[in-house]
Amino acid sequence: MGDQLKHISKFMSLVLRHKPEEIGLQLDEQGWANVNELIARMNANGFDVNTGIINEVVVTNDKKRFAFNDDKTLVRASQGHSIGVDLNLQEMIPPDILYHGTTFKYLESILKNGLKSQSRQHVHLSETIETAKAVGGRHGKPVILLINARSMHEAGLKFYLSENKVWLADAVPAEYISQ
């Protein structure tokens, strides 16, 4: 993704996941924004976007952060919201092991207190070590945690799978985490 598309993608993440009010954008209860309204609001705030560019950002985003509705009139972030939206996620049975990438500075706290969603709606987990390493590496040397998802699920804790294949949980208690 080119620098311009990356800049647009980051801004879309901000307004569709965290701060739609930054540009006066209205999201519905499921986090959907009208594509034409998004374009107009972004253009009024210094961007030069159109439906083709928004489509390119959605389609080419390597993490599949965004999704369109069936007729491409609405767009939303697939997960990672810090604002209250209902993504209509269906409870899923997870793989036996999932992974979480973090950095060493958070390790002691996580091993003691577990993983909490913090400002987001869910804890993000991945099926691959590579993805967890990339996520953890954004803020320093990555530390990969193994999550005993099977035991969590058997204990009645719920998992969801987002549209972009990120596993989500409300929290991960410390007893299900190993390094």
C-alpha positions as CSV (number, residue, x, y, z in Angstrom):
1,M,0.0,0.0,0.0
2,G,1.4,3.4,-1.0
3,D,2.1,6.1,1.5
4,Q,-1.1,8.0,0.5
5,L,-3.3,5.0,0.9
6,K,-1.6,4.1,4.2
7,H,-2.3,7.6,5.5
8,I,-5.9,7.4,4.4
9,S,-6.2,3.9,6.0
10,K,-4.9,5.1,9.3
11,F,-7.3,8.0,9.3
12,M,-10.2,5.7,8.4
13,S,-9.1,3.4,11.4
14,L,-9.2,6.5,13.7
15,V,-12.7,7.6,12.6
16,L,-14.3,4.2,12.1
17,R,-12.9,2.6,15.3
18,H,-12.4,5.4,17.8
19,K,-13.4,8.9,17.0
20,P,-16.1,9.4,14.3
21,E,-16.9,12.8,15.9
22,E,-13.4,14.0,14.8
23,I,-15.0,14.7,11.4
24,G,-18.7,14.8,12.4
25,L,-19.3,11.3,11.1
26,Q,-22.3,9.3,12.3
27,L,-21.9,5.5,12.7
28,D,-24.9,3.3,13.2
29,E,-25.2,0.7,16.1
30,Q,-23.2,-1.8,14.1
31,G,-20.4,0.6,13.3
32,W,-21.4,1.2,9.7
33,A,-20.8,4.6,8.0
34,N,-22.3,5.8,4.8
35,V,-19.5,5.7,2.2
36,N,-20.6,9.0,0.6
37,E,-20.8,10.7,4.0
38,L,-17.4,9.4,4.9
39,I,-15.9,10.7,1.6
40,A,-17.6,14.1,2.1
41,R,-16.4,14.4,5.7
42,M,-12.8,13.3,4.8
43,N,-12.6,15.7,1.9
44,A,-13.9,18.5,4.2
45,N,-11.0,17.7,6.5
46,G,-8.2,17.9,4.0
47,F,-8.2,14.6,2.3
48,D,-8.8,14.0,-1.4
49,V,-10.7,10.7,-1.6
50,N,-13.5,9.2,-3.8
51,T,-15.2,5.9,-4.0
52,G,-12.4,4.4,-5.9
53,I,-9.8,5.3,-3.3
54,I,-12.0,4.1,-0.4
55,N,-12.6,0.8,-2.3
56,E,-8.8,0.5,-2.8
57,V,-8.1,1.0,0.9
58,V,-10.7,-1.5,1.9
59,V,-9.7,-4.2,-0.6
60,T,-5.9,-3.8,-0.4
61,N,-5.5,-3.4,3.4
62,D,-3.2,-6.3,4.4
63,K,-5.0,-6.8,7.7
64,K,-8.5,-6.5,6.2
65,R,-9.3,-3.8,8.8
66,F,-12.4,-2.7,6.9
67,A,-15.5,-4.2,5.3
68,F,-18.2,-3.1,3.0
69,N,-21.9,-4.1,3.2
70,D,-23.2,-6.1,0.2
71,D,-23.9,-3.1,-2.1
72,K,-20.8,-1.1,-0.9
73,T,-22.9,1.8,0.3
74,L,-21.7,1.3,3.9
75,V,-18.2,0.7,5.3
76,R,-17.0,-0.2,8.8
77,A,-13.9,-1.3,10.8
78,S,-13.9,-5.1,11.2
79,Q,-12.8,-5.0,14.8
80,G,-10.7,-3.0,17.3
81,H,-13.3,-0.4,18.3
82,S,-12.9,1.6,21.4
83,I,-16.5,3.0,20.9
84,G,-19.6,0.9,21.6
85,V,-20.7,-0.8,18.5
86,D,-22.4,-4.2,18.0
87,L,-20.6,-6.1,15.3
88,N,-23.1,-8.9,15.5
89,L,-20.3,-11.3,16.2
90,Q,-21.2,-15.0,16.5
91,E,-19.7,-17.1,19.3
92,M,-17.2,-19.6,17.8
93,I,-15.3,-22.6,19.0
94,P,-11.6,-21.5,18.9
95,P,-8.6,-23.6,18.0
96,D,-6.8,-25.3,20.9
97,I,-4.1,-22.6,21.0
98,L,-4.2,-19.0,20.1
99,Y,-1.4,-16.4,20.3
100,H,-1.1,-12.8,21.6
101,G,1.8,-10.5,20.7
102,T,3.0,-7.9,23.3
103,T,6.2,-6.4,24.5
104,F,8.4,-7.2,27.4
105,K,7.3,-4.1,29.4
106,Y,3.8,-5.5,29.7
107,L,4.7,-9.2,30.3
108,E,4.9,-9.2,34.1
109,S,1.5,-7.5,34.4
110,I,-0.1,-9.8,31.8
111,L,1.2,-13.0,33.5
112,K,-0.1,-11.7,36.8
113,N,-3.4,-10.1,35.8
114,G,-4.3,-11.7,32.4
115,L,-5.2,-9.8,29.2
116,K,-7.9,-7.2,29.4
117,S,-9.5,-5.3,26.6
118,Q,-8.3,-2.0,28.0
119,S,-9.9,0.8,25.9
120,R,-11.1,-1.7,23.2
121,Q,-14.1,-3.9,23.2
122,H,-12.2,-7.2,23.0
123,V,-8.7,-8.7,23.5
124,H,-7.3,-9.6,20.1
125,L,-5.8,-13.0,19.5
126,S,-4.3,-14.7,16.4
127,E,-4.0,-18.2,15.0
128,T,-0.4,-17.8,14.0
129,I,2.8,-16.9,15.8
130,E,3.8,-14.7,12.8
131,T,0.8,-12.5,13.2
132,A,1.3,-12.2,17.0
133,K,5.0,-11.4,16.4
134,A,4.0,-8.6,14.0
135,V,1.5,-7.1,16.4
136,G,3.9,-7.3,19.4
137,G,6.7,-5.9,17.3
138,R,4.9,-2.6,16.7
139,H,6.0,-1.3,20.1
140,G,9.4,-2.9,20.7
141,K,10.8,-6.4,20.8
142,P,7.9,-8.8,20.6
143,V,7.0,-11.4,23.2
144,I,4.6,-14.1,22.1
145,L,2.1,-15.5,24.5
146,L,0.3,-18.8,24.1
147,I,-3.4,-18.8,25.0
148,N,-5.0,-22.1,26.0
149,A,-8.1,-21.3,24.1
150,R,-9.5,-24.8,24.4
151,S,-9.4,-24.7,28.2
152,M,-10.9,-21.2,28.2
153,H,-13.7,-22.4,26.0
154,E,-14.3,-25.5,28.1
155,A,-14.6,-23.2,31.1
156,G,-17.4,-21.3,29.4
157,L,-15.5,-18.2,28.2
158,K,-16.6,-17.0,24.8
159,F,-14.7,-16.4,21.6
160,Y,-15.6,-14.6,18.5
161,L,-14.1,-14.5,15.1
162,S,-14.1,-11.1,13.3
163,E,-14.7,-10.6,9.6
164,N,-10.9,-10.3,9.1
165,K,-10.2,-13.5,11.0
166,V,-9.0,-11.9,14.3
167,W,-10.0,-14.0,17.3
168,L,-11.7,-11.9,20.0
169,A,-12.3,-12.5,23.7
170,D,-13.7,-10.3,26.4
171,A,-10.6,-11.0,28.5
172,V,-8.0,-13.8,29.0
173,P,-7.5,-14.8,32.7
174,A,-3.8,-15.3,33.6
175,E,-4.2,-19.0,34.2
176,Y,-4.7,-19.6,30.5
177,I,-1.6,-17.7,29.4
178,S,1.9,-19.1,29.0
179,Q,5.1,-17.7,27.4
